[in-house]
Amino acid sequence: IAGAFLSDRAVSPLVHGAVAAASRALRAVPMGGPHSLLFWALQYGPVASSAAALVAAAYRLYVDDLALLCEGAQQTFLALVALLLACAATSLVVEAHRCSTLSG
């Protein structure tokens, strides 16, 4: 069943208001189905716990978000580096962002 959800996928990004050409999605977990939370947790749970352990920070996983609970600039910077290293080791992607609006 997992193969059906994780293979032969493509994405078409929206660039300057126009839909760009589709490209194959070679990693990450597709969102929107009952399987997505489980697959996301299986992939990113070890990344989160490893990065948190490296910098002695607590972490939280909620739906499809990951938060390392840091104190101060030094721990925050080290957490970012730890996340990048953990993701590189597992071929996963973590992108920092700030949600400011909801649409729907």
Z-matrix of the N, CA and C atoms (Angstrom, degrees):
N
C 1 1.453
C 2 1.522 1 110.26
N 3 1.348 2 117.56 1 -41.19
C 4 1.463 3 120.32 2 -177.61
C 5 1.512 4 111.53 3 -58.75
N 6 1.329 5 117.16 4 -37.63
C 7 1.455 6 119.95 5 -179.36
C 8 1.511 7 112.74 6 -59.40
N 9 1.318 8 117.23 7 -36.44
C 10 1.462 9 120.81 8 179.75
C 11 1.520 10 111.87 9 -65.17
N 12 1.330 11 116.66 10 -31.15
C 13 1.460 12 120.53 11 -179.21
C 14 1.526 13 112.94 12 -87.32
N 15 1.330 14 117.17 13 -23.09
C 16 1.455 15 120.34 14 -171.20
C 17 1.518 16 114.54 15 -109.58
N 18 1.321 17 119.21 16 -1.72
C 19 1.464 18 120.23 17 -178.49
C 20 1.525 19 110.88 18 -120.08
N 21 1.316 20 114.42 19 162.83
C 22 1.470 21 121.93 20 177.88
C 23 1.525 22 112.91 21 52.37
N 24 1.350 23 116.26 22 48.56
C 25 1.458 24 121.00 23 179.06
C 26 1.519 25 109.39 24 -112.06
N 27 1.308 26 115.81 25 151.15
C 28 1.462 27 121.19 26 177.17
C 29 1.522 28 108.47 27 -138.89
N 30 1.332 29 115.30 28 154.83
C 31 1.456 30 121.04 29 176.65
C 32 1.518 31 109.20 30 -127.82
N 33 1.318 32 116.11 31 147.92
C 34 1.458 33 122.77 32 176.41
C 35 1.523 34 107.87 33 -124.69
N 36 1.322 35 117.71 34 102.74
C 37 1.467 36 119.71 35 -178.01
C 38 1.525 37 112.32 36 -73.22
N 39 1.319 38 115.19 37 155.26
C 40 1.450 39 122.33 38 174.96
C 41 1.527 40 107.27 39 -97.19
N 42 1.336 41 116.85 40 114.00
C 43 1.458 42 122.34 41 -176.23
C 44 1.523 43 108.91 42 -120.24
N 45 1.326 44 116.80 43 116.98
C 46 1.470 45 122.76 44 -179.31
C 47 1.527 46 111.48 45 51.67
N 48 1.331 47 116.08 46 41.16
C 49 1.452 48 121.05 47 175.63
C 50 1.510 49 115.65 48 83.88
N 51 1.336 50 118.59 49 -2.51
C 52 1.464 51 121.50 50 180.00
C 53 1.530 52 109.52 51 -118.91
N 54 1.306 53 116.04 52 145.41
C 55 1.460 54 120.87 53 178.32
C 56 1.523 55 108.46 54 -77.19
N 57 1.320 56 116.02 55 122.91
C 58 1.465 57 121.46 56 179.86
C 59 1.523 58 109.74 57 -84.55
N 60 1.314 59 115.42 58 171.07
C 61 1.461 60 121.50 59 -179.30
C 62 1.531 61 110.34 60 -60.83
N 63 1.314 62 115.32 61 145.27
C 64 1.457 63 120.86 62 179.78
C 65 1.524 64 110.47 63 -71.82
N 66 1.318 65 115.47 64 146.02
C 67 1.452 66 120.92 65 173.88
C 68 1.525 67 108.42 66 -133.83
N 69 1.315 68 116.15 67 153.72
C 70 1.463 69 120.79 68 -178.32
C 71 1.517 70 110.74 69 -66.43
N 72 1.307 71 116.23 70 138.79
C 73 1.467 72 122.74 71 174.34
C 74 1.525 73 106.57 72 -93.29
N 75 1.328 74 115.65 73 109.59
C 76 1.459 75 120.26 74 -174.12
C 77 1.526 76 113.83 75 -97.56
N 78 1.331 77 117.57 76 -9.09
C 79 1.458 78 120.32 77 178.84
C 80 1.515 79 109.00 78 -152.84
N 81 1.319 80 115.13 79 178.06
C 82 1.465 81 124.28 80 -178.66
C 83 1.526 82 110.25 81 82.25
N 84 1.298 83 115.41 82 172.24
C 85 1.446 84 122.98 83 -174.78
C 86 1.520 85 108.56 84 -110.72
N 87 1.336 86 117.96 85 128.49
C 88 1.466 87 118.87 86 178.40
C 89 1.525 88 110.57 87 -67.53
N 90 1.299 89 116.46 88 143.17
C 91 1.454 90 121.45 89 -178.44
C 92 1.527 91 109.35 90 -99.72
N 93 1.322 92 115.57 91 156.99
C 94 1.448 93 119.63 92 170.72
C 95 1.508 94 115.83 93 112.12
N 96 1.310 95 119.36 94 -5.18
C 97 1.454 96 119.97 95 178.83
C 98 1.511 97 110.85 96 -119.56
N 99 1.311 98 117.20 97 172.13
C 100 1.459 99 119.66 98 -179.43
C 101 1.528 100 112.53 99 -66.11
N 102 1.298 101 116.81 100 -20.14
C 103 1.463 102 122.37 101 -179.60
C 104 1.528 103 113.11 102 -79.88
N 105 1.311 104 117.82 103 -22.54
C 106 1.460 105 120.89 104 -168.04
C 107 1.529 106 113.65 105 -62.30
N 108 1.324 107 118.56 106 -39.94
C 109 1.467 108 120.23 107 -179.68
C 110 1.517 109 111.78 108 -64.96
N 111 1.319 110 116.78 109 -41.30
C 112 1.458 111 120.39 110 179.38
C 113 1.527 112 110.37 111 -65.69
N 114 1.331 113 117.81 112 -48.27
C 115 1.464 114 120.61 113 -179.97
C 116 1.524 115 110.72 114 -61.65
N 117 1.330 116 117.07 115 -41.34
C 118 1.465 117 120.39 116 -179.71
C 119 1.521 118 110.08 117 -62.15
N 120 1.326 119 116.84 118 -45.94
C 121 1.463 120 120.76 119 -179.05
C 122 1.526 121 111.28 120 -64.09
N 123 1.326 122 116.99 121 -38.59
C 124 1.465 123 120.44 122 178.61
C 125 1.524 124 111.64 123 -64.59
N 126 1.333 125 116.93 124 -36.87
C 127 1.458 126 120.26 125 -178.77
C 128 1.521 127 112.61 126 -80.80
N 129 1.320 128 117.12 127 -48.24
C 130 1.459 129 120.19 128 -171.38
C 131 1.526 130 114.35 129 -92.90
N 132 1.313 131 119.32 130 -16.69
C 133 1.459 132 121.23 131 177.46
C 134 1.520 133 112.67 132 -56.11
N 135 1.334 134 118.22 133 -50.86
C 136 1.466 135 119.34 134 177.96
C 137 1.526 136 113.27 135 -64.49
N 138 1.318 137 117.61 136 -33.81
C 139 1.471 138 121.06 137 177.36
C 140 1.525 139 109.39 138 -64.09
N 141 1.324 140 116.43 139 -46.65
C 142 1.467 141 120.70 140 -178.77
C 143 1.518 142 111.46 141 -64.20
N 144 1.329 143 117.36 142 -46.63
C 145 1.460 144 119.36 143 -177.55
C 146 1.528 145 111.45 144 -67.23
N 147 1.330 146 118.20 145 -36.69
C 148 1.470 147 121.12 146 177.96
C 149 1.522 148 111.28 147 -65.89
N 150 1.332 149 116.85 148 -47.88
C 151 1.465 150 120.47 149 -179.72
C 152 1.525 151 110.58 150 -63.14
N 153 1.307 152 117.06 151 -42.57
C 154 1.474 153 120.67 152 179.87
C 155 1.529 154 110.93 153 -63.35
N 156 1.325 155 117.05 154 -40.78
C 157 1.461 156 120.46 155 179.69
C 158 1.529 157 111.19 156 -65.28
N 159 1.339 158 116.78 157 -37.53
C 160 1.468 159 120.27 158 -179.42
C 161 1.525 160 112.97 159 -62.77
N 162 1.326 161 116.91 160 -32.06
C 163 1.471 162 119.87 161 -176.50
C 164 1.534 163 112.76 162 -113.26
N 165 1.321 164 116.73 163 11.03
C 166 1.468 165 122.26 164 179.12
C 167 1.527 166 112.01 165 54.68
N 168 1.336 167 115.94 166 49.22
C 169 1.463 168 121.37 167 178.98
C 170 1.525 169 109.45 168 -120.98
N 171 1.299 170 116.24 169 152.90
C 172 1.458 171 120.61 170 171.96
C 173 1.526 172 107.79 171 -79.04
N 174 1.314 173 116.82 172 160.65
C 175 1.463 174 119.58 173 176.65
C 176 1.515 175 109.89 174 -141.65
N 177 1.304 176 115.45 175 159.79
C 178 1.460 177 122.66 176 177.61
C 179 1.527 178 108.52 177 -136.13
N 180 1.314 179 115.83 178 137.99
C 181 1.460 180 122.66 179 171.00
C 182 1.517 181 106.49 180 -115.29
N 183 1.323 182 116.90 181 128.71
C 184 1.453 183 120.60 182 178.79
C 185 1.516 184 108.27 183 -140.89
N 186 1.306 185 116.28 184 118.31
C 187 1.459 186 123.94 185 -176.75
C 188 1.527 187 108.03 186 52.12
N 189 1.328 188 119.02 187 -105.69
C 190 1.471 189 120.14 188 179.92
C 191 1.524 190 111.65 189 -117.88
N 192 1.310 191 116.95 190 27.74
C 193 1.459 192 121.51 191 179.29
C 194 1.519 193 110.08 192 -118.64
N 195 1.316 194 114.62 193 148.81
C 196 1.451 195 122.73 194 178.35
C 197 1.516 196 107.67 195 -126.12
N 198 1.318 197 117.24 196 133.90
C 199 1.457 198 120.75 197 176.93
C 200 1.519 199 109.24 198 -133.26
N 201 1.331 200 115.98 199 126.50
C 202 1.459 201 121.24 200 169.50
C 203 1.519 202 105.73 201 -97.26
N 204 1.316 203 116.59 202 126.82
C 205 1.461 204 121.50 203 -174.84
C 206 1.527 205 108.60 204 -91.92
N 207 1.322 206 115.32 205 97.18
C 208 1.466 207 122.42 206 -173.29
C 209 1.521 208 111.11 207 -105.49
N 210 1.332 209 114.27 208 156.61
C 211 1.460 210 121.40 209 174.45
C 212 1.516 211 108.12 210 -123.37
N 213 1.322 212 116.69 211 116.10
C 214 1.455 213 121.22 212 176.30
C 215 1.520 214 113.58 213 88.31
N 216 1.321 215 113.23 214 163.23
C 217 1.461 216 120.85 215 -175.94
C 218 1.523 217 112.47 216 -67.02
N 219 1.322 218 117.47 217 -39.27
C 220 1.463 219 119.98 218 -176.90
C 221 1.527 220 111.36 219 -64.78
N 222 1.325 221 117.20 220 -47.50
C 223 1.460 222 119.80 221 -179.97
C 224 1.528 223 110.30 222 -66.23
N 225 1.331 224 117.82 223 -37.04
C 226 1.457 225 121.50 224 178.36
C 227 1.526 226 110.87 225 -63.08
N 228 1.330 227 116.71 226 -44.60
C 229 1.463 228 120.30 227 178.29
C 230 1.532 229 110.80 228 -63.54
N 231 1.334 230 116.74 229 -45.37
C 232 1.459 231 120.09 230 179.01
C 233 1.528 232 111.60 231 -62.78
N 234 1.329 233 117.76 232 -36.14
C 235 1.462 234 121.56 233 177.20
C 236 1.521 235 111.05 234 -64.55
N 237 1.317 236 116.81 235 -40.98
C 238 1.464 237 120.64 236 177.70
C 239 1.526 238 110.32 237 -61.54
N 240 1.318 239 116.82 238 -45.99
C 241 1.466 240 120.97 239 178.78
C 242 1.529 241 109.95 240 -63.05
N 243 1.332 242 117.44 241 -43.43
C 244 1.463 243 121.25 242 179.39
C 245 1.526 244 111.14 243 -61.32
N 246 1.337 245 117.32 244 -41.87
C 247 1.465 246 120.57 245 177.39
C 248 1.520 247 111.40 246 -63.32
N 249 1.315 248 116.52 247 -43.79
C 250 1.464 249 119.72 248 179.02
C 251 1.523 250 111.35 249 -61.38
N 252 1.327 251 116.95 250 -42.93
C 253 1.465 252 120.59 251 179.06
C 254 1.526 253 111.66 252 -66.40
N 255 1.324 254 116.92 253 -43.99
C 256 1.464 255 120.48 254 179.63
C 257 1.522 256 111.16 255 -63.38
N 258 1.318 257 116.65 256 -39.98
C 259 1.465 258 120.21 257 179.08
C 260 1.524 259 111.30 258 -69.31
N 261 1.314 260 117.12 259 -41.09
C 262 1.464 261 120.15 260 178.49
C 263 1.525 262 110.33 261 -61.55
N 264 1.323 263 116.89 262 -38.36
C 265 1.459 264 120.86 263 -179.31
C 266 1.529 265 112.13 264 -67.92
N 267 1.328 266 116.93 265 -24.14
C 268 1.463 267 120.85 266 -176.87
C 269 1.523 268 113.40 267 -113.23
N 270 1.326 269 118.11 268 4.54
C 271 1.476 270 123.69 269 -179.09
C 272 1.526 271 112.85 270 62.05
N 273 1.334 272 116.79 271 31.08
C 274 1.465 273 121.32 272 176.21
C 275 1.518 274 109.34 273 -106.51
N 276 1.317 275 116.46 274 165.55
C 277 1.456 276 121.91 275 -178.11
C 278 1.528 277 109.32 276 -121.72
N 279 1.329 278 116.09 277 132.53
C 280 1.462 279 121.95 278 170.92
C 281 1.513 280 106.65 279 -124.58
N 282 1.312 281 117.39 280 127.18
C 283 1.456 282 121.87 281 179.51
C 284 1.519 283 108.77 282 -120.53
N 285 1.307 284 115.56 283 132.95
C 286 1.459 285 120.09 284 176.48
C 287 1.529 286 108.56 285 -77.97
N 288 1.300 287 116.26 286 140.70
C 289 1.459 288 120.46 287 176.23
C 290 1.520 289 109.16 288 -156.67
N 291 1.289 290 113.85 289 164.24
C 292 1.454 291 119.88 290 176.98
C 293 1.518 292 107.73 291 -126.88
N 294 1.291 293 117.26 292 116.47
C 295 1.461 294 121.08 293 178.99
C 296 1.520 295 108.57 294 -79.88
N 297 1.322 296 116.03 295 124.62
C 298 1.459 297 119.02 296 -179.78
C 299 1.527 298 113.21 297 -119.19
N 300 1.326 299 116.91 298 -18.21
C 301 1.452 300 119.28 299 179.16
C 302 1.522 301 109.13 300 -143.31
N 303 1.302 302 115.73 301 157.69
C 304 1.450 303 122.73 302 173.91
C 305 1.510 304 108.65 303 -116.53
N 306 1.298 305 117.40 304 142.24
C 307 1.462 306 120.22 305 175.67
C 308 1.517 307 107.99 306 -130.65
N 309 1.281 308 114.81 307 157.14
C 310 1.470 309 115.70 308 178.61
C 311 1.476 310 113.38 309 160.96
